[in-house]
Amino acid sequence: MGDAATTVVTRRRVLAGGGAAAGWALLAACAGAQPGTGESGGAPARQPATLRFKYRIPSDVVRQSYDRALEVWRTEHPEIVLEPEANDSATFTPSLTSQIAAGTPPDAAPADWDQSLDWASDGLLLPLDDLLKARRVNPDEWFQGAMDYTRLGGKAYGLPITGYTTVVYYNRDLFQREGVPLPPKDGSWRWRDLEALAVRLTRRDPSDPQASRWGLIPSSAVSGGLASAVWQNGGSLTDVRESPEKMTIDQPAAVEAIAWLTDLSLKHRVGPTAEERRALGKDPFVMGRVAMLWGGMPLFFNTMFQITDFTWDLVPGPRGPSGTQGAATQTNAFAIFKGTKHADQAFTLIYFFTAGAGVRVRAEIQQVAVAHKRALQEVWMKAQPAVNRQALIDSQPYTRDVYKGRLCSQWIAAVQGAVDRAVNGEISPKAAADAAAAQGAVVLADARRRS
């Protein structure tokens, strides 16, 4: 759920109306406290330094946001010279991996959910706790769930950039046209309410997808709807989240959640099949053929901004049968590599991109829902379109990453493969849970051997 998804917001939209230069000057002036100044206290580092800063550029809009942010950086911190190293999505990880292997990593770089904890476990990242304390930076500046993911063994190894969650998007015009009550803004609904709305709004013609309408595209992604549903039902995926040793996805509460998700697709048939999607030729939600879409915050800026023919909105995901709430995400952060000779200045840099003007530029241009509370409130929450952005904030107290430990991406892939077989109708939910438990356990064992 990182930068790769931020590809839709255009330069025309960002700069519409003129006054761009003045706007960026104002943004820099209103960026809030730098580390060690204002509300954070202390004194910032002013020693001259040159830092290597590596980052990923998956699209033109991401390049534009970094270019703008670096302009502000040069104005705010002339004493710290950056040597930017920008790579596209295909070359970023191989290039960084090669640098790490050669013992020449950059001073600072993004540490995404599928890399950060492996790097921390291998001793490649600099713990930030002493720097946070010296600068009097309060970790509560960021959403708790996002900040928690940067910690391993009680130490912080990064500052979070993304404050994503899993929500339900809906076609407001379709609901109103059908005279159906809108989903509750405060997330007070439960599984049965979501299911009832989805069934009510489904009108399928098996012979003609072009004449069909569906109530819901559910999410069975491990780091999306699946983990959210398991938690909402009072279940868990592993015995503990940090460095787990045992899989628990095969326990009754988790199996019930998998069964509910598969029933939405296979029993109630509230969403389009893969064949129907291919027949439509375009995203069915963007086409206005689907009432609701359950998914992550990256959909906010890559799918929703393609919509031109109807009004959409979003609400927190549903609660489980007993009223329990839960939402899953994947957190990306900025980190400092342990070999840096300029730790203090590198901290200034990653703070800039996660709490200062840098993160505000990204929230403005890319529409990134950032993890820094104040930046989110002052920039992202006030941006257009004026939809229910409060759903993101309301979801944060119960939003967390699925797994904390080595081999995160391998573990997710192992579990996802088994769950997909149930969603496709190949095996039962219980068989899928058992397979996910067995395959996930293999990855957990491998992670323990590497520790």
N, C-alpha and C positions, 0 to 999 in steps of 0.2 A: 504493500500500500504506500508506495513511495512516489518519488518524482516521476516515474515512468508514466503515471496516470495523468499528470497535469499537462494535457496537450491541447486543450480546446479554447481557453480564454485568449482572445486575440488582442493584438496591439491596438486595433481600432477601438475595441471595447474599453481598454484600459485608459487610452488617451482621449477618448471622446469628449468633446466640449472644450478642448484647449486647456491652457494653463498648466501643462504637465511639469514644466521646470519649477514653477512656484509650488506645485503640489509636492514634489519630491523634497524641496527645501523644507517645507512645512513638516513633512513626514520625518525627516531627520531631526528637526528641532523638537518634535513631540514624541520622540522614540522612547521616552521614559528613561529610568536610571540605567547607566552603564554599570558594569560590575565594579563595585568599590566606590560608587558615587551616589548621591541622593539617598533614596530609600535603602540602598544596599550598604551605605556607609563606607568608611575607609578611604584609601587613595589608590587610584588606578596606576598600573605600571606605565612609566614613561621612558624606559630605557630603549634606545634604538635597537631594532631587531629586524631580521628578514625571515619570514615564515613561508614554507612551502604549503600550499593549500590545495588539496585535490578534491574535485567534485564532479558530479555526473550531470551531463546535459542531454536528456532524452528528447527534447523538443525545443522549438524556437521560443516558446513562451517561457520555458525554464531558463534558457540562455538570456532572454531579455530581463528576467527578474534578477539573475546573478549580476548581469552587467550594471543594472541600476543600483543594486546593493553595494557593489564594489566601488561605484562612484561615491556613494555616501561614506563608505569605509575610508576612502582616501582623504575625505574631508575631515572626518572625525578623528582619525588615527594616522596622521602623517608620519609619526615616529615608528610605526610598524609597517614595513614594506612587505607586501604579499607577492609571492611568485605563484600565480594561479596555474593549476594543471587541470584542464577540463577535458573530460572524455565523454564520448557518447555511451549509451547503455551497453552496447556490445563490447566495448573495450575497457570500461571502467574497472570492473572486477578483475579481469586478467592482468591489467596493468598494475593495479594496486597489489595483487597477490605476488606478482613478480618483484615488485619493490620490497615487499615484506620479506620475501625469501632471500633477497640480496642484502638485507639489513639496511635498506635505504628508504624506509617509509616516509611519507610527508609528515610535517608537524601536526596537521589536523586534517580530518576528512569526515564525510558522512559515515556513520556506522549503522547500517540497516538491520532490521530485526533478524535477518537470516545470517548475519555476520558478527554482530557486536559481541554476543556472549561467547562465541568461540574465540574471538580475539582476546577478550578479557580473561578467559580461562587459560589461554596460552601465555599470559603475561605480556601481551603486546601493547595494551592500553594503559595509560596513566590514570591511577585513581584520582578522583577530583575532590575528595572530601576536605583535604587540607586547604586547597585553593578556595573551595566554597566557604570554608570557615574564615580564612584570611580576608576574603573580600566581603564577608558578611552577607553572602547571598543566601537567601532562604529557599530551600528546595520546594517550599509551598508556592513559589511563583508559578510552577508548572502543575498541570493536572496530576493527581496522585498516581493514577494507574500508569501514565506514561513515564513519570519519574521512577516509579517502582521498577519498571523493566530495565532501566539503566543500571540497576544495582545487582551485584552478585557477591555473595558472602558478606553482605552488609556494607560493601563499598560501592560508590557511584563511579561508573566508567564512561559516562557521557551525559549530555544535556539533550532532552528530547525536543525534536522539531515538530512531529506530527501529534495531533490530539484527536485521532479518528475514533469512531465507534461504529456500531452496526445499528441502522435505523430502517424505518419503512418509508419509502417514497410513494406518493399516490397521485393519481390523475384527478385533480379537484373538479375539473369540468365534467368528467364522466360521472363522478359521484353525484354531483348536483343535477345533472341531466336525468339520472335514474331516480332521483329523490331518495337517495340512500344517505344516512347520517355519516358525516366525515369521521375518520379515525380520531381518537381523542388526542389533543395536543400534549396533554400531560403524561401520556403513556400509561393510562389507568386501565387499558384493556387487557384481556387475557387471551390465551390460545384460542379458546372457543369463540371469542369475538372476531378475531382475525379470520379464523376458518369460516365462520358463518358469512362474513362479508365477502370473502373470496368465492364461496359457493354461490352466493346470491348474485354476484356480478359476472359470473361465467356464463357465456352463451356460445357454445362451440358447435360448429358444423363439421363433422368428421370428413365430409367430402370436399370441403372448401375452406382452408385456413383464412383466406382473404375475407370470408364472411363471418369469421369467428371473433369472439372476444373472451378474454380470460381475466379471472379475478386476482391472480397473484402469481408472481414469479418468486418462489421461495428460495432461500439460500441454504445449501447443504455444505458450503465451504467450511472446513475445519476451523479456520480463523474468522468465521463470520456467523452464519445462522446456526451451524451445527453446535459449536461450543456455546453460543448464546442460549440455544434451546436446552442443552444439557444442564447448564447452570440454572436456567429458569425452572427446570424441573427438580432442582435440588441435587443434581448429580455432579459428577466430576469426570475428567478424562484420565487423570493420573492421581497418585496418592498425595503428592505435593506439587506445586508448580515449579519451584526452584530445584534443579537437579533431581528430578523424580526418579524413583527406583521401581515403581510398580504401576501398571496400567489399571485403571478402574472403569474404562469405557464399557466394559462388559457387565457392569452392575445394573440392576433393574431400572434405576432412574434414568441412566444414560440410554439404555435400550429403548425405553418408552419414548424418549425424545427423538431418537432416530426413527422409530416407528411412526411418530406423529408427522415428521417431515416427509417421510416416504409416502404416507397416506395422502398428504396434500397433493402430491404429484400422481400417484398410481391409483388411489381409490377415488378421491374427489376430482381429480383431473382439472385442477384449477389453473394450471399453467400450460403453456404451449410445449409440445414435445420437441425434440431435436429436429425431427422431420418437418414439423410445422414451422419451426423457425427458419429452416432452410427454404421452405416454400414461400415464406413471407419476404425473404431477401434482405430485410433490414431489422434493426432492433425493434422488437414488438412493443416495448414500452414507449420508445421514442415515436413510434407510429401511432400511438394513442389506442393500441389494441389491448392493453393490460391496465387493470385498475390500480394494482399495487405491486411494488418491487421491494423485496427485503434484501438489503445489502449494505456495503460499507460506505464510508464517507467519500472515498475517491469517486464514486458514482456522481457525487454532487457536482464535480467539476469536469468529468469527462462524458457522462451520459446525459445529465440533466441540461447541460448547456447546448445540446444538440436539438432540444425541443423548441419548436416554433409555433405549433398549431394548437396548443392547449396550456392551461395553467397547472403547474404541479406544486406539490408541497411535501413536507416530511414530518414525521412524528417519531418518538421513541418506539423501539420494538415492543412487542407484547410481553406481559408477565406470564409466568407459568400457571398451571391450574391452581396452585395454592397461593398465588400472588407474589412469588419470588421473581426478582428481576435480575437480568444478567446481559452483558453485551461483550463481544469479543473484538479484538483489534490486533494490529501489528504495528509496533512503534519503531520509528526511525529516529536516530539521534546524530549529534556531532560529537566526535571523540578526539582525544589527543593521544598520539602515539608516544610510547614510553621513552623512546630515544631522543625526544626533542631537547634542545639546549635552551629553549625559550618557553618554559612551561607557563610562566605568568602571562606573557604576551599571547600565547596560544589560547589560554583561557579567555582572555579578552576577545579573541576572534570567535570562539565557539559561543560565547555569551551573546555577542553581536548577532549571530545567525540563529539564535534560539530564543532570545529575549529582547534584543535591541532593535535598531533600525533595520537590520538585515532581515529579520523574521517578519517585520511589518511590510517590507517591500514584497516579500513572497506571498504574504496573506493578501495583499492588494492585487498584485498582478496575476498570480497563479490561483487565487481563491483557496489556497491551502488552509485547512482548518488546523491551526497551530496549537501546540500544547501549552504555550505560555498564556496564562489566564488573562493578564492585562492586555497583551497584544491582540488576543482573540476578541476581547470585548470592544476594544477601541478601533479595530480595523475590520476584521472579518464579520463581526456581528452587524456592523453598520453598512456593509456593502449591499449591492443589488445582485440578484433579485431579493425583494423583501419577503422571503419565505420564513417559515418557522425555524430559524437557526437556533433558537433556544433549545430545540430538541437535542442538539449536540451537548450543550452544557448540562442539561438535565440528566443525560445518560452517563456523564463522566464518573459519578460516584460508584457506579457498578461496572464500569468498563475496564477490562484488563487484557493483557496478552495471554494467549493460550498456554504457552510453554516457556520456561526459563531454564536454559542450560545448553550444553553442547549439542550440536547436530540438530538444531531446530528445524531447518528446512527438510532434512531427511525424515525426521519424525512426522512432520506434517504430511509429507508425501506418502509415507507408509499408512497413516491413518486414513487419509483421503481416498486412497485407492480402494480400500475395503468399503468405505461408506458409499462411494460412487456405485459400487456393484448393487447395493441395496436400492439406491435411488433409481437405478436403471432396471430394477425388477429382476435381477439375476439371482439374488439370494435374499433370504429373509433378514429383517433388521437384527435379529439375535445372531444369525450367522455372520453378518457384517461386523457386529460389535465384537464377537469372538475373534474374527480375523484381524480386526483393527488392534485388539489387545495383544494378539500374538505378534503381529508385525511391528507394532510400536515397541513391544518389549525387547525385540532384537536391537532396535536403535538405542534404547535406554542402556542395554548391556554394553553396546559399543561405546556409548558416551562415558560410561563408568570406567571402561578400560583405558580411555584416553585421559582420564583425570589424574 
